[in-house]
Amino acid sequence: MNSGPSYTFFPLGDSAITLDYGNIINEPVNRKLIAIFNHLQKNPFPGMIEALPAFSSITVYYDIASLKKIPKNKSAYEHVKQKLEQELKNNFETSAVPSRIIRIPACYDIEFAPDLATISEVKKLPIDEIIRLHTTKKYRVYMLGFLPGFAYMGEVDEAIATPRMAQPRQKVAAGSIGIAGKQTGIYPLDSPGGWQIIGRTPLQLFEALNKEPTLFMAGDEVQFDSISRNEYENYQSRPS
């Protein structure tokens, strides 16, 4: 890339390499990384096992024994690094990166939102205004992680950005919608967690037996739609 944030490569163990743009949340960088990821998925080099994108990095795993045409004076890491450097010469900035808009029904009933009142008090905002601010933005899915199908989305309005809890809960219910810093996310499974919980969705985000087990993919855009408790109780479908 000729302009924009600089990147570095570093090895991850003896059979993986990470392309890293630094500890940033940057949509253009994330778009480029997802474009690289999509390209590698369609055009894996000999010996490549898989690639995993994150906020501002992508890690490529490879099988040393399957790599081809490595000069004797070059390591497997250097060989793969050179291949990726060649790929970076492509104009990924203007590549069409697939993106879906997914609408998520969200119930902000106080029973599902144990931290909503605290955020309201700390931020000096009415609960209705917090809900309005959370539902009027589209959020980019920057990466998946932590749990199967857990999407790290951003960024929330600065007015409702709030730090993680000092003491994580032992159990957060599946479907719980939280805020951590400028990120928002949904717990796909019951799990310990430290995000500030402001609501819950009736959707099942992870279904292991499905062809596509997770609802979200990196690069998706997500918007929350506020629903009543009654609508929550009667909601039965999952968006296609």
C-alpha angles and dihedrals in degrees: 000000000000099000141015128050116357122238138210135201125222135170121252105204116315099303107042139062130200126211104204133187094184135262098314141124102221123154098206090051092046091049090052092049092050089049089053090047092051091048092051091047089057097036109031115179118235108282097021113135103181145323126227120197123207135177096293105354143055125210121206120200120204141180109239093203091056098049112111134216099008110168113236092242094053130077124227089250092053090046093053092042090056091050092052092046088056090051091052089063088071115097096252092158090074096037116120105249112199112242132180128196111224121188116209122201107226128190113204094187110148091244089062095038110060093164100042095091092048092050089048091054096044095044094039090230128132113250090242089057092051089052091047092051092047094050101042097066132073113227126211118225100229097178146337122240150108090066130018105280097007105145121204104213133182160258118352120193110281089238092067100033107125134173125251118270115276089227115035119224118251090228133022115184121244111263094031113147116217145178126219116175106313093337131094127196146161126237106232093193138024104277146146110268147161104210117120104254116222103162148337138245124216090217121111104229099186125044110170096199096053121102086238101033096185125061096213135058128191108270096034120131117225131197125184121223116201114233133181126251089254091052089049092053092050099042110114110157136081120219116253 
